[in-house]
Amino acid sequence: MSDSYASLTEVLARLGELTGRPGRLPEVLDVSGLSYRTGVAAGTVVELLRGGRVSEPCLAQRVRQRLDFIRETRRRPDGKRYSLDELARIAGTSRQWLSEWRKSGMPSLEHADRLRRFFGLPAGFFTADEPEALHEALQPVLQSLEAEADPLLRLRESGLVRLAARAPQMNARQLATLADLAEMIISSERVKDTGRA
């Protein structure tokens, strides 16, 4: 079992426990959302969520597929598909280079990274194998479900509960500073989660 399958298997097992649906995760998770974030076809996401194995394309083919996936799933603000010329401009290159990339599957890292950043894609979007890409996309889902199951888990893991236990030894100024810091962290997380200030 490759490392990416082993890591994914662990996450799937934990998700199965948290959802009460082991082996039936495609029924409770957002398959199309996971596909959209990873560049992995929805059918492949379903198979992986069920614990199955999928045939994995070679790296060059995977890169081509992910570029085509971007063209099919990401839209301009007017709702139309991005042209190759537009994608080339976003990548900071020419249409000829982009066409060559589509043929060879071997982009320059700089140009691929520009596309990835423009579309807000995760690091490794073009190169991660299917189980690895899904594993990464499932991390926020897992964290959210674990937080629902045990709201204090993240505080314990970060050491804040241990810090709060020291409160009796802190003076009023230290306690106020700690409370302000905690509020600042919570507020910044809310902004990040909602996407607005």
N, C-alpha and C positions, 0 to 999 in steps of 0.2 A: 504494500500500500504506500503510495507516494506521500510525502509530507503534507502536501496540500489536501489530499483526501483524508489523511489522519486528523488534521486540524479541523476540517469541515465536519467530520464525523463527530468529534467532541462537541462542537457548537450545536449540531443537529440534535444530539442526545439531550443537551441542556435545554434547548428550545422545546423539545418534546415533553420534557418534565414540566417546564413552566406553563406550557399551553394545555397540557393534559391530552395532547394529540400526537404521541410518538408515531412516526411512520406516516402521519397524515398532515404534515405541515403545509403542503400546497393548498389545503382547504382553509387554513387560518392566516396565512401570510400573503402579502401583496406580491404575487408572482410578477405581474406586469411592472410594478414599481422596481422590483429587484432586477428585472431584465433591463429596464431603462437605465438604472444606475451602473450596471456592470457591463453592458454591451453583449451580454450572453442571451441567446434566444430563449424565449419564454418556455418552450418545450424542454430545453436543456435545464433551465432552472427547476422546473417541476421534477425532472428525473433526478437531479442532484438532491433536491429537498426530500425526495423519497428514499435517499440513501443509495441510489444507483450510481453507476459509472457511465461516463459518456466518452465517445471517441473524441480525442482532442486533436485539433488541427496543428500542423507545424506552425512555428512562430510567424513566418512570413504570411501564411494564410490567415492566421488569427489577426494580425495587424490589418490586413486588407478587409477582413470581415468587420472589424471594429470601426474602421473608417467608413465603410458602407453603412454600418449601423447608425453612425452619427448622421450621415446624410438622410437616412430614412426617418429617424426619430426626432431630430432637433430641427426646429423651425425658426425662421426669421420672425421678427415682431409682427409682420403682416400675415403670418401663418403659412407662407410659402416655403418650399424647400430651398436650402442653400445650394447655389450653383458651385461647380468646381472652381470657377474663378473667384467666387467669394471665399470659399474655404482656403484657396491658395493665398489670398490676401490676409486672411486671419492668421494663417501659418507663417506669413512673412516670406512667401516664396512665389514661384510662378506656377501657372496652370500646368505647364509641361512637367515640372518637377512633381506636382501632385499626381499627374497621370502616370508618371514613372513609378511613383510610390505605390500606386494602386496595382501596377503590374508586378513589381518586385516584392512588395510587402516590407521593404526596408527603408523606413524614413530616417531623416536625420533626427537626432534626439531633440535638438532645438526646435525644429518645426513641429514635431509631434507634441512637444511640451506646450507650445503656444496654442495649439488646437485644444489640448486637454484643459489648459487653464481658462481659455475663452468660454468653453462650454461647462466649466465647473466640474470636470470629471475627476475621479480619484487618481492618485499617483499609481502608475502601473496599468492604467486603463487599457492601453494598446497591447501590452505584453503579458499581463497576468493570465495564467491558464484558468479555465472555467471554475474548477473548485476553489482556487485561490481568490478569484474575483468575487465569487458568491460568499466565501468566508468573510471577506472584508466588508461586504455590503450588509451582512447579517450582524455585525458587531453592534451598531446602534440599536437594532431590534432587540438583541439579547440584553443590552444594558437597560433598555426601557422596561422590558419584562422583569428583569431582576429587581429594578427599582420599585416596580409595582408590588412584587412579591415580598421585598424587604426594603422599605424606604430608607433605612439607616445603613444599608450595606455600603454605599459609596462613601458615607461619612466615616465608617469604621475603617475602610480600606485606605482612605486618605489620611487617617490619623487625627481627624477633627474630634472624634469622640474622646480620644486620649487627651487631646488638648483641652477639651471642655471639662474633663475630670480634674484638671488643675485649677479650675476656676476659684475654688476656695483660697488658694494661695495668691491669687491675683488681686491687685488693687483696683479701684474703680476706673482709673484711666486705662489700665491694661484691658479690663473687661469691655470698656466702651470701644477701644481700638479693635478688639477681636470681633465684637458685634458688627462694627462698621465694615470690617473686612469680609465677614460672612455675608452681609447684605449686599456688598458690592459684587461678590462672586455670584450670588443668586440672581441679582439684577442683570448681570452680563449674560448669564446662561439663558434667562428669559428672552433677552433681546436676540441671542443667537438662535433659539428655538423658534421664535416667531418671525425672525428675519426683519425686524424693524426696531427703530430706536425708541 
